[in-house]
Amino acid sequence: MKYKSLIFSIILVSVTLLASWTVPALVQKMTDDSHSYPLMYYSARLKELCVIDFREHKNSFYDIHGNEYPRAQYDSLLPLLNYRQLAMEGQLPDSLEGQIIDVKILRSKQVMFRFRPVDVFSPQPAMGVLLEAMPKRGNLTLPGDYFRMDRELTFVDAQSNSVNRQKSEIFTKELIKKGFNFPVKAYWGNPTVRKPYEEGYFCLDSKGALFHLKMVNGRPFVKDTGIGSQLGIKWFVMSETSDKRFYGYLFGEKGEMGLLESTDEGGYRFLPFDIRPVDITKDEISILGNLLYWTVRVSDAEGMDCYGLDAVTLQSLSFYHQDRKRVLWDELSEWLFPFRLSLSSETSSFVNLYAGNLSSKGLAVSFFLALLTFFLCRNKVSLYRRILMALCVCAAGLSGIVALLFLPWNKYE
């Protein structure tokens, strides 16, 4: 056959690519285990981070120094986490550290936040919704139009799909008047009516300045926050909290993370978390906050860093590190697969072809297997095919060996 070598090459490469997806996936299915971390919380009673894992320790929990506490004291030693249970039992303390305690106050000061890399890589909405910040009847309602923002701010009627030129010009001119430089780099908001109040959007202009935009009585409110001169802004997550202390979470180009707070004078300030630099493309972040303390957990492929922070200053009071639990899959993948293909990724919610798990150990083993393949087949196939087979094994490791076993290459002699 004239094209036997070409057909052999195409089939070998195709089967190797298929094996690079299926073989690691099957091995992982059989050998992988959970990599979850225990619940961490800073105790207002113990003044220390506590490790809570009732799956491993059913009758107790402990602090980061190894001191163990019975489960019966779980509610009383963590009153700001379990305040609802204590209130039901009539055991909620009247005050803690000079602060008056009741359910209403604790609920308004409660903070729950989670950030994942997939939030960055997911497509952002092409249009936003600017709600009325001071509704006449007190309830937030949809305005009936949407806006897009690029080289100008354009409002589009939801029913007719026509541009509202008058409103668009009013808002665009106000932005330019207050110093906003188009085109916009990014804008972040919380386009839902299921929130206590409306703070509009925060918009990053072409020069890196962060502006606050909202609609008040049908008119534009635009203000430069001044934060862009303090740090390079990479990402922002809007969070209209009940106590109106802050607008959301800011992430800087150099790994900074903190709150965008409102000041008593009506201004803005960046209050950084006293934690290690974060990488929003790799780190998962969770925050559990209360009236007195915030517990911040940052985890990646290597392990978890947990911080107990003062709720006012966000300065670190306690720190705990836990390495990622290594399981059989971690050991096998390092040695058997120099790389792997997958249809899913931890940083994306979309099905696609992803290549990852590059390993120098796996590459060394694959190189040895490639040499072995090259010499063992020297009397069976041509030099060209031996080289091609060795290259596939060198690139795919065990997956390449499996591909050779399933390939009927004798038919192409």
Buried (B, 14 or more C-beta within 10 A) or exposed (E): EEEEBEEBBEBBBEBBBBBBBBBBBEBBEEBBEEBEBBBBBBBBBBEBBBBBBEEEBEEBBBBBEEEEBEEEEBBBBBBBBBBEEBBEEEEBEEEBEEEEBEEEBBEBBBBEBEBBBBBBBEEEEEBBBBBBBEBEEEEBEEBEBBBBBEEBBBBBEEEEEEBBEEBBBBBBBBBBEBEBBBEBBBBBBBBEEEBEBBBBBBBBBEEBBBBBBBBEEEEBBBBBBBBBEBBEBBBBBBBBBBEEBBBBBBBBEEBBBBBBBBEEEEEBBBBBBBBBEBEBEEBBBBBBBBBBBBBBBBBBEEBBBBBBBBBEEBEBBBBBEBEBEEBEBBEBBBBBBBBBBBEEBBBBEEEEEBEEBEBEBBBEBBBEBBEEBBEEBEEEBEEEBBEBBBBBBBBBBBBBBBBBEEBEBEEBE
